[in-house]
Amino acid sequence: MLEAVSQGYGSTVVLDRLSMSLRPGITALAGPNGAGKTTLLRTLATIVPPRSGSVTIDGRAVDGERAARTVRSQIGYLPQRFGFDPHMRVVDFVTYGAWLRGVPARDRSRAVSEALEMVDLISLRRTRMRKLSGGMRQRAGIAWAVAGRPRLVLLDEPTVGLDPRQRLHFRKIVAGLNDTVVVLSTHLIDDIAATCDRVIVLHGGRVKFDGAVADLAATSTNDLPGHTELERAYMALLPTEEQHL
């Protein structure tokens, strides 16, 4: 949960007294470039502390580095561009993620196997990361983020660069996480329609909409660009100058 969280860099305000409560299910985080999506995910991941306001993860207030280290065991965060050793095997990459999250050694092998099964990479567990296709590498990243079943999973633009078939596979993977709190940052409205049950639209560091995907689609107007009701409803939330880009 975030309560009146402000965040920024230098004199730039990125999040402006933002409040929200997250619950199990797939929540889309939408908004134009510069809306604050990545900053919000980094704040939720406890990578950067807020300038003001409070962050509570898994019932614990993140009020310092000690609390942040504790709650990180329940957070799986996949940045848009994640690093990896190209010579590392897939199983070792995911095991490293589980170790970082504090999954106990006795449970680690099972947690890694479950994560690889979830993303359909169990047969490639001994393959070097450098030999994976872009889509397979992204699936390995998701396995890294979900190994040990953290309670909060944060995915930043996970379908960027994926072809339509790979995106369909991604949607299937995410659907399997619907008992977890998942926040999915994306520009792709059709991914939101196919995968998410809630959508939060950010603009200028503030929440422009927070509710069910169907409720946002219901606000659609025919005078705006877009091929679906959801696209037109999303465009209606943007300033006039951005609606016609």
Secondary structure, DSSP 4 states (H G I P E B T S, - for coil): -EEEEEEEETTEEEEEEEEE---SEEEEEE--TTSSHHHHHHHHTTSS--SEEEEEETTEE--SHHHHHHHGGGEEEE-SS----TTSBHHHHHHHHHHHTT--HHHHHHHHHHHHHHTT-GGGTTSBGGGS-HHHHHHHHHHHHHTT--SEEEEESTTTT--HHHHHHHHHHHHTTTTSEEEEE-S-HHHHHHH-SEEEEEETTEEEEEEEHHHHHTT--TTS--SSHHHHHHHHTS-HHHHT-
